[in-house]
Structure formats: C-alpha cells, structure tokens
Amino acid sequence: MNIKSTMEYLLSVRHASAHCDIPCGIYDPISAKIAAQTVQKMVLRIEALEDTGDVAHANTLGRYVTVKEEHAELCKHELRILWADYTWPGTDANDIAAKFNAALKLAGQCKQTVSMDNAEALVAAVDEIATIFWSTKGVEYSDPNAAARYGS
C-alpha cells in the first residue's frame, strides 16, 4: 500500500466519477451529434482520398482514420454519460435503453469500418435520441446548423 492509498483508507476518502462531479445537471446531446458528424465527415474524406501511393497519402489516410475512430469513441462516451446520468422522465426505460444500445453499437461499427451507411445511421440515431431528450424538457428538437456545421 502506498502513502496515498493509506491516507485515503485512513481518512475514508471516497472517489466519485460522473459527467460532472457536482453533478451539474446540464446535459445536451449536441456533443454526441458533433462527434457523429465528425465521423461522417472523415468517412467522406477517406472515400474521396485519391490513392497516390506515397507517404503523404498514407499520412493523410492515417490522420483521417485516427480522427474517425477518436470521434466515434467520443460519441460513445457522450452517449453513455447522457444515458446513465440523465433521468429520462416520462420515457419507456426499455425503449430508451434499446435506442442507446443501437447507437453505441453503430459508433463501434463506425470505428471498425469505413462505411457512409454506418456513419449516416449514427448521426440519425443521435438525432433520434436528441429528439427524445428534448421532448422530456418540453422542447421540440431541431438542429438548424447541422448542414452548415458539417459543411461541404
């Protein structure tokens, strides 16, 4: 046992882990949506990348893949926080769990593949979750900046 763990034991220190250790109670699925859109954009760029067979191509491809995988994992992280920490009032727990499970699996598939179908399905799944989330607050969900944020 090291000094830190001994002190924690003696002082009965407990560790907490959450979206916000306070917790703040502020949730918004937009971070998951931006991560999902980033995955989609990286798939678009990977598919459009011309294979020149040189080091520059390999470097660019590697960077696109890295960003795609990091943002798929970030999307999963943000979804897990929203699922676990938000109370989801007035919703069917089994239905919401199934939607999150499907979205998390899609994010995993986006890490494993370069598939625009999977990326688009992930964005749609996050939008569906966002629609339900905002409905629990009496707000109609829309993302009017989605196309501008995604860009061309």
C-alpha positions as CSV (number, residue, x, y, z in Angstrom):
1,M,0.0,0.0,0.0
2,N,1.4,3.4,-0.9
3,I,1.1,6.6,1.1
4,K,-1.7,8.0,-0.9
5,S,-3.9,4.8,-0.7
6,T,-3.1,4.5,3.1
7,M,-4.2,8.1,3.7
8,E,-7.3,7.6,1.6
9,Y,-8.1,4.5,3.6
10,L,-7.4,6.1,7.0
11,L,-9.5,9.2,6.1
12,S,-12.2,7.2,4.4
13,V,-11.9,9.1,1.2
14,R,-14.4,8.1,-1.4
15,H,-13.9,8.7,-5.1
16,A,-16.7,9.8,-7.4
17,S,-16.9,9.8,-11.1
18,A,-19.5,11.4,-13.2
19,H,-20.1,13.7,-16.1
20,C,-19.8,16.4,-13.6
21,D,-18.7,15.6,-10.1
22,I,-21.1,18.2,-8.6
23,P,-23.3,16.9,-10.6
24,C,-24.3,20.0,-12.6
25,G,-27.4,18.6,-14.2
26,I,-26.6,20.2,-17.5
27,Y,-27.0,17.8,-20.4
28,D,-27.1,18.3,-24.1
29,P,-26.8,15.6,-26.9
30,I,-25.1,18.2,-29.2
31,S,-21.6,17.0,-28.3
32,A,-22.6,13.4,-29.4
33,K,-24.1,14.9,-32.6
34,I,-20.9,16.8,-33.4
35,A,-18.8,13.7,-32.8
36,A,-21.1,11.6,-35.0
37,Q,-20.9,14.3,-37.8
38,T,-17.1,14.3,-37.5
39,V,-17.2,10.5,-38.1
40,Q,-19.4,11.0,-41.1
41,K,-17.1,13.8,-42.5
42,M,-14.0,11.6,-42.0
43,V,-15.7,8.7,-43.9
44,L,-16.5,11.2,-46.7
45,R,-12.9,12.3,-46.8
46,I,-11.4,8.8,-46.7
47,E,-13.7,7.7,-49.5
48,A,-12.7,10.8,-51.6
49,L,-9.0,10.5,-50.9
50,E,-7.0,9.7,-54.0
51,D,-4.5,6.9,-53.5
52,T,-1.2,8.3,-54.8
53,G,0.8,5.5,-53.2
54,D,3.1,8.0,-51.5
55,V,3.9,8.8,-47.9
56,A,1.7,11.9,-48.0
57,H,-1.3,9.8,-48.9
58,A,-0.5,7.3,-46.1
59,N,-0.1,10.2,-43.6
60,T,-3.4,11.8,-44.6
61,L,-5.3,8.5,-44.6
62,G,-3.8,7.7,-41.2
63,R,-4.9,11.0,-39.8
64,Y,-8.5,10.7,-41.2
65,V,-8.8,7.2,-39.7
66,T,-7.5,8.4,-36.3
67,V,-9.9,11.3,-36.2
68,K,-12.8,9.0,-37.3
69,E,-12.0,6.5,-34.5
70,E,-11.4,9.1,-31.8
71,H,-14.7,10.8,-32.6
72,A,-16.6,7.5,-32.7
73,E,-15.3,6.8,-29.2
74,L,-16.1,10.3,-28.1
75,C,-19.7,9.9,-29.4
76,K,-19.9,6.6,-27.4
77,H,-18.6,8.5,-24.3
78,E,-21.1,11.3,-24.6
79,L,-24.0,8.9,-25.2
80,R,-23.0,6.8,-22.2
81,I,-23.0,9.9,-20.0
82,L,-26.4,11.0,-21.3
83,W,-27.9,7.5,-20.8
84,A,-26.5,6.9,-17.4
85,D,-26.7,10.3,-15.7
86,Y,-29.9,11.8,-17.1
87,T,-33.2,10.6,-15.5
88,W,-35.2,10.4,-18.8
89,P,-38.6,11.4,-17.2
90,G,-41.7,10.2,-18.9
91,T,-39.9,7.7,-21.2
92,D,-40.1,4.0,-21.5
93,A,-36.8,2.7,-19.9
94,N,-36.6,-0.3,-22.2
95,D,-37.2,1.8,-25.3
96,I,-34.6,4.4,-24.4
97,A,-32.1,1.6,-23.5
98,A,-32.6,0.0,-26.8
99,K,-32.0,3.2,-28.7
100,F,-28.8,3.9,-26.8
101,N,-27.7,0.3,-27.3
102,A,-28.2,0.6,-31.0
103,A,-26.4,4.0,-31.2
104,L,-23.5,2.7,-29.2
105,K,-23.2,-0.3,-31.4
106,L,-23.3,1.9,-34.5
107,A,-20.5,4.0,-33.1
108,G,-18.5,0.8,-32.6
109,Q,-19.2,-0.2,-36.2
110,C,-18.0,3.2,-37.3
111,K,-14.7,2.6,-35.6
112,Q,-14.4,-0.8,-37.3
113,T,-15.4,0.2,-40.8
114,V,-15.3,2.9,-43.4
115,S,-19.0,3.0,-44.2
116,M,-21.1,6.0,-45.0
117,D,-24.2,4.0,-44.3
118,N,-23.0,3.3,-40.7
119,A,-21.9,7.0,-40.3
120,E,-25.3,8.3,-41.5
121,A,-27.1,5.8,-39.3
122,L,-25.1,7.0,-36.3
123,V,-26.0,10.7,-36.9
124,A,-29.6,9.6,-37.3
125,A,-29.5,7.6,-34.1
126,V,-28.1,10.5,-32.2
127,D,-30.7,12.8,-33.7
128,E,-33.4,10.3,-32.5
129,I,-32.0,10.3,-29.0
130,A,-31.8,14.1,-29.1
131,T,-35.4,14.3,-30.1
132,I,-36.5,12.2,-27.2
133,F,-34.2,14.1,-24.8
134,W,-35.5,17.5,-25.7
135,S,-39.1,16.2,-25.6
136,T,-38.6,15.3,-21.9
137,K,-38.0,19.1,-21.4
138,G,-41.0,20.1,-23.5
139,V,-38.8,21.4,-26.3
140,E,-39.1,20.4,-30.0
141,Y,-35.7,19.3,-31.2
142,S,-34.1,20.7,-34.3
143,D,-30.5,21.2,-35.4
144,P,-30.7,24.1,-37.9
145,N,-26.9,24.4,-38.0
146,A,-26.3,20.7,-38.8
147,A,-25.7,21.2,-42.5
148,A,-23.6,24.4,-42.1
149,R,-21.5,22.7,-39.3
150,Y,-21.0,19.6,-41.5
151,G,-20.1,21.7,-44.5
152,S,-19.2,20.5,-47.9
